[in-house]
């Protein structure tokens, strides 16, 4: 069974494609012998599109130029866009039949798989595309309705970022993997009490942590197979009550501070200003936090529930091919390079998450900075833990934006005293039932 949530953003592109597939494109080849690819007489042009900032674009373009050196018969035209508007533009291109040969998707990959616009990569596995060293969860993530339609470009795991300096000032020992939600609440309250006004133990991550909480209890936010909610109203009420208790104890930031300094905006986060000791983040955001603060940060796994942490080593984002591409073999070759080639790994680093193949992770770990080592150590611990306590892979549910807005509205209405927890959760749950229906 495949399930919920993730985070998604989005794409832009123009331009046309050209050329016939070269003779080289039909050769079976794994990652190890790609460097010896011989140029063919025919030239192929691929278009690839991704989202992100200029720093990501520079790294990606550098990696694409290196790919062209190794595959002289393939030219790659890369374009990128900021997060906002990406999927609107991608959808427009798909509707007009002008989509790029390769484009990035996130937790919304299921939406595009349902539309039938993604290339089935299975025929190229073991030939142009070598997946022998890819983590099993990444393989499962990209396989939808029996077709391999997505190759993860990076992996991460959600966990708790901790400000070690605030723990020292409060005289509290750093927590370790295996702590409980009761521990989390107690520590949050203690930090706020010992450090005084203006300091808090935690941000409120009722919405971001909901699927983790449900999985820890053998449930889920959205059941893909049943196309319905995977939890009950009482489950939601228990989770919201937990955070209401944290607010009453003074261990959590105030609602107004949460709004004015949202944890998702790293530049405004109270974690990087040294005012909040703990928060939930995906591991690929750790560097962005640490680079903005002199205090030393670290990461531990989320507090455990009855069935474990509920966290898996998950795809941050990845590459999908356009079903109508004229060059499917070359698309597979580009994806193979992305996940298996040492030069690509060195150039791309962990900007999109840690590499999805163990050999490339080991390669980068050899020269990792202390900051990078923290991320590798953390994700390795999560990867090992999920072998003993496997959990379902997470995708965004349909109507994800609307669902998130419903949950955030409930959090604010409860936080600002407009509704009590029971009423706020009831309204949220009824709204979610209307979105997904009761199957």
Beta strands, then each sheet from edge to edge (+ up, - down):
strand 1: 44-51
strand 2: 74-81
strand 3: 102-105
strand 4: 143-144
strand 5: 147-148
strand 6: 151-156
strand 7: 158-163
strand 8: 200-202
strand 9: 222-223
strand 10: 228-229
strand 11: 276-282
strand 12: 297-300
strand 13: 314-321
sheet 1: 2+ 1+ 3+ 13- 6+
sheet 2: 4+ 5-
sheet 3: 8+ 11+ 7- 12+
sheet 4: 9+ 10-
end
